[in-house]
């Protein structure tokens, strides 16, 4: 008998044989490509196959875990089509003349590493999503066959880690439990396991090569323990735990239709989270007493255009109608009352309360629609609201970018001065501070360019390099060098002397060299712009 401690994702007990999922570590080779145009066509074909597969996974997940969680694969489709991700792959194929598999693998690793190094745990967990997408794209490029899950027997799945697509592709009726060496409680795989009501452990210190398929095992999700080859007494305890869990499920089913009240007479409201109107069916089926959280971001997924006020209003109205007058809890404490900052759905609902379009029950902190005919007034209120500061900053950024394209050096320097004024909390003390201001000042450039910081080229690293996205090849590439208390002319000289433009040797379009200096004594910005002569 062997006992391992992990972290529980979903509490429950499972008994059965293990099935060890051992993935092949396929090394992606770097291959020189002469015909990059054909390689890009091959990439586009593989991308289309990947999009189709993700659509099929969405349909399967929709049936098994509902619309909210199936949306994981719509998110994957969006990530696959992300401009920064695709541009990085395309630029690598074109500039370095490498095969698509290698470009996808390197780009996927870079993006995954970027997410993994973020401070937020939820964003860190997105690293696994990027690797899942990139690995699928590489398999489609190389013609590697997808894993056939149809022949699997009922078992406890043991793996180093599981991707969301692997989790959904498995036959739910044959999965007794999940056990992984790595993983995160915030990962989409963990979310799916919870929604599928499957016992799951992560972070279990297993040596997979030493585990044999078919070995009997126990997953104790409540105590976060994994037993390999358990003794008879442990098996009896696990079987008793399963019977207890079944009795509890039956008891909970008996409470449907009853009011949620403690023995002392205290009313406890039980709410459910939803991501779409169709999810209300699950809320009613399980007799929840209201909506705890409406994941309104799902209204934006899987579509080419933003939902307008009519569609959003109707979605909320349908939810309230289907809930037969039930009320929604709202947290009004975070609302800033400035008509521009909306961090959560609660902030939007609080705004509607202030405008008089929603009713508010202060004692229990519920929000409700007093009448449904508020749509036109709400649209009018939003239309006449003041968005001055944001609009002005975006316009200034667009004007500054246009000035760079037109080589209007004085106007560029003035635009940077204004951007520094807007970020007055930032005190200049070195080139990093100046770089921060330049990035904010040229925020509009992200619509047209992929932006690289400290890009290696020639004999050093260029401070900022702007490479046009594939649909904006008419725009010039920009190599920007920053100086603090020196000269803009010296910045241009450094670009040339250190041959930073060598990183763009394969780039066929126009190229501008931009030198920017901040004079500490005069507190002035100076800009010099030259067209690069190849």
PyMOL commands that set and color helices and strands:
alter all, ss='L'
color gray80, all
select helices_A, chain A and resi 36-80+83-96+100-116+121-142+164-169+172-174+188-195+208-210+232-254+277-285+296-300+309-322+345-354+375-383+388-405+409-422+431-441+443-447+470-472+488-497+500-504
alter helices_A, ss='H'
color red, helices_A
select strands_A, chain A and resi 2-5+7-10+13-21+155-159+175-180+199-202+216-220+225-228+272-274+291-294+328-329+359-361+366-368+449-457+460-468+477-484+511-519+524-531
alter strands_A, ss='S'
color yellow, strands_A
deselect
rebuild
show_as cartoon
